[in-house]
Amino acid sequence: VKFQTVDYKGYDLHYLNIKGFFKLILGSLFESIEKPYYTFIDEYVVFSNSPITLKLYIDAYESHSTLITDEYCRDFVDEFSNSSNVFLYVDTNKLAHASKTYLNNDAQKELQNNEIFFSQFTQLGLEFKADGNHFKTKTVIHYDADYDAEALRLEAATKDLPYSVLEIKKEEISKETIFDMPEIFPNDFTANSYETKFHTGKTEMKVYLKDGIPHGRYKLYYINGQLKISGRFHKGKQTGTWRAYTRDGKLYHKDRL
């Protein structure tokens, strides 16, 4: 048995064109790796079923854009020990995005319908650490009330769009007044949300309620369906991070209230 080697940016990518080889040698944990590709990075051996994945990982490592450089991730990992026998980290929103191609239609619809709920549970970690003849187990789930999947997708999609091509009407959107919300007084105090619509039937504003007062995610839209404002209420008061967008989808202003 001879492994072939291809160089990429000074890293040797090794591969063996024999299906099922790793499962035979290393067991069922590697059964999904049909054609084993691997490389060495520092003190680690990185396996993949595709050389493209290894290439992307090397690119991320070289550009210092792996998880260890992400402050959001580092703050979460601080909840765990510096070393353990098994450590699992899950970015739940990235996992949900990546898993869509593996889900049937019903599961995809359920995922989409409940995105507001699950997306705010942003990170999950699991640790097993040997202690004598047993393992200490620790699980941590991070809840981020300010996480807004729709707003963040829009922000990422338009981050490189110059303001020179945007249509900004000062009478319509102003940094000084954009987050001055009019009074919200629903007609049903038992409802869990309150919504207004344009004459076209499209949603103009939606906010979640608790005991008749705003409590939860708030979203305001332009008549063309583009998100205008995203924020959150807590017992009737604005809280957390609020974002405002132009009609073109560009993030115009962000503030923490």
C-alpha positions in Angstrom: 0.0 0.0 0.0 1.5 3.3 -1.1 0.1 6.8 -0.3 0.4 9.4 -3.0 1.4 13.0 -2.0 0.5 16.4 -3.4 2.0 19.6 -2.1 -0.2 22.6 -1.3 1.4 25.7 0.2 4.1 23.7 1.8 1.7 21.1 3.3 1.8 17.5 2.1 -1.7 16.2 1.2 -1.6 12.4 1.3 -4.2 10.2 -0.2 -4.9 6.5 -0.9 -7.4 5.5 -3.6 -8.8 2.4 -1.8 -12.4 2.7 -0.6 -13.1 1.6 2.9 -9.4 1.4 3.9 -9.7 3.7 6.9 -12.9 1.9 8.2 -11.0 -1.4 8.0 -8.0 -0.1 9.9 -9.6 2.4 12.3 -13.1 1.2 12.7 -16.6 2.6 12.1 -15.7 6.1 13.2 -14.0 6.6 9.8 -16.6 4.7 7.7 -17.7 7.9 5.9 -14.1 8.5 4.7 -14.1 6.4 1.5 -10.9 7.9 0.0 -8.7 9.0 2.8 -7.0 12.4 2.5 -4.9 13.7 5.3 -2.3 16.3 6.2 -0.3 17.4 9.2 -0.8 20.8 10.7 1.4 21.5 13.8 0.8 18.6 16.1 -2.4 17.4 14.5 -3.4 15.0 11.7 -6.4 16.3 9.8 -8.5 13.8 7.9 -11.1 14.5 5.2 -13.0 12.7 2.5 -12.1 15.5 0.1 -8.9 17.4 -0.7 -10.9 20.6 -1.2 -11.8 20.5 2.5 -8.1 20.2 3.4 -7.3 23.1 1.0 -9.9 25.3 2.6 -8.7 24.4 6.1 -5.1 25.2 5.2 -6.2 28.5 3.7 -8.2 29.4 6.9 -5.2 28.3 9.1 -2.8 30.4 7.1 -5.1 33.5 7.1 -5.7 33.1 10.9 -9.5 32.7 10.4 -10.0 29.5 12.2 -12.3 29.2 15.3 -9.5 30.0 17.7 -9.2 33.5 16.2 -13.0 34.0 16.7 -13.6 36.0 19.9 -17.2 34.8 20.0 -16.0 31.2 20.0 -13.1 31.8 22.4 -15.4 33.3 25.0 -17.5 30.2 24.9 -14.6 27.7 25.0 -13.3 29.4 28.2 -16.2 27.6 29.9 -14.3 24.4 29.5 -11.0 22.9 30.6 -7.7 23.6 28.9 -7.4 19.9 28.0 -9.8 17.0 27.8 -10.1 13.5 26.3 -13.0 14.5 24.1 -14.3 17.9 23.2 -17.1 18.7 20.8 -17.9 22.2 19.7 -21.0 23.0 17.5 -21.9 26.3 15.9 -25.6 25.5 15.7 -26.5 27.9 12.9 -23.6 26.8 10.7 -24.7 23.2 11.4 -28.3 24.0 10.5 -27.1 25.5 7.2 -24.8 22.6 6.3 -27.4 20.0 7.2 -30.1 21.2 4.9 -28.9 19.1 2.0 -29.2 16.0 4.1 -32.8 16.7 5.4 -36.0 15.7 3.7 -38.6 18.3 2.8 -40.6 18.0 6.0 -37.5 18.4 8.2 -36.3 21.4 6.1 -39.7 23.1 6.6 -39.7 22.4 10.3 -36.2 23.8 10.5 -37.2 27.0 8.6 -40.4 27.5 10.6 -38.5 27.3 14.0 -35.4 29.2 12.9 -36.2 32.2 15.2 -36.2 29.8 18.2 -33.3 27.6 17.6 -31.0 30.1 16.0 -30.6 32.0 19.3 -29.1 28.9 20.9 -25.9 29.7 19.0 -23.3 27.4 20.5 -23.1 23.9 22.0 -20.1 22.3 23.7 -19.6 18.8 25.2 -16.5 17.7 27.2 -15.3 14.3 28.5 -12.4 14.5 30.9 -10.8 11.4 32.5 -10.9 11.4 36.3 -9.6 8.1 37.8 -11.7 5.3 36.4 -14.6 7.5 35.1 -15.2 10.5 33.0 -16.4 13.9 34.2 -18.9 15.2 31.7 -19.8 18.9 31.0 -22.3 20.3 28.6 -22.8 24.0 27.9 -25.4 25.7 25.6 -25.1 29.4 24.8 -28.2 31.4 24.4 -27.8 34.8 22.6 -31.0 36.8 22.6 -29.5 39.3 20.2 -28.8 36.8 17.5 -31.0 37.6 14.4 -30.4 35.2 11.6 -32.2 37.2 8.9 -30.5 40.5 9.9 -27.0 38.9 10.0 -27.5 37.2 6.6 -28.5 40.6 5.1 -25.5 42.3 6.8 -23.1 39.7 5.4 -24.6 39.8 1.9 -24.2 43.6 1.6 -21.1 44.3 3.6 -19.0 45.1 0.5 -21.7 47.2 -1.2 -20.6 50.9 -1.4 -23.0 53.6 -0.1 -22.6 55.5 -3.4 -25.0 53.1 -5.1 -27.6 53.2 -2.3 -30.8 55.1 -2.2 -31.0 56.8 1.2 -33.8 59.1 2.0 -33.1 61.3 5.1 -36.7 61.9 5.7 -37.2 58.1 5.9 -34.2 56.9 7.8 -32.1 58.9 10.2 -29.5 57.7 12.7 -30.9 60.1 15.3 -34.5 58.9 15.1 -34.5 55.5 13.4 -34.9 53.6 16.7 -37.7 55.8 18.1 -40.5 53.3 17.9 -44.1 54.4 18.0 -46.3 53.0 20.7 -47.4 49.4 20.0 -50.9 48.7 21.3 -52.2 45.3 20.1 -55.9 44.5 19.9 -55.6 41.1 21.5 -53.7 40.8 24.8 -53.8 37.0 24.7 -51.9 36.8 21.4 -48.2 35.9 21.3 -47.5 38.3 18.4 -48.8 41.5 16.8 -48.5 42.2 13.1 -49.4 45.0 10.7 -49.5 44.8 6.9 -49.2 47.1 3.9 -52.1 47.5 1.5 -50.4 45.0 -0.7 -50.8 42.3 2.0 -47.1 42.1 2.8 -45.9 42.3 6.4 -45.1 45.9 7.5 -44.2 45.1 11.2 -44.2 42.1 13.5 -43.4 41.9 17.2 -43.8 39.2 19.8 -45.9 39.8 22.8 -46.2 38.7 26.4 -49.3 39.7 28.4 -50.1 42.3 25.7 -46.8 44.2 25.7 -43.8 43.8 23.3 -41.5 41.1 24.5 -39.2 39.5 22.0 -38.1 40.0 18.4 -39.3 43.1 16.5 -39.0 43.6 12.7 -40.1 46.4 10.5 -40.1 46.1 6.7 -40.1 48.4 3.7 -43.0 48.1 1.3 -40.8 46.1 -1.1 -40.3 43.4 1.5 -36.8 44.5 2.4 -35.9 44.4 6.2 -35.7 48.0 7.6 -35.3 47.5 11.3 -34.5 44.6 13.5 -34.3 44.6 17.3 -35.7 43.2 20.5 -38.1 44.2 23.3 -38.0 43.1 26.9 -41.2 43.7 28.9 -42.1 46.6 26.6 -38.6 48.2 26.6 -36.1 48.2 23.7 -33.0 46.1 24.6 -30.0 44.6 23.0 -28.6 45.3 19.6 -30.8 47.1 17.1 -30.0 47.3 13.3 -31.3 49.6 10.6 -31.0 49.0 6.8 -31.5 51.0 3.7 -34.0 49.9 1.0 -31.0 48.3 -0.8 -30.3 46.0 2.1 -27.1 47.8 3.4 -26.6 48.0 7.1 -27.1 51.7 7.8 -26.9 52.0 11.6 -26.4 49.7 14.6 -26.8 50.6 18.2 -27.0 48.8 21.6 -29.9 50.1 23.6 
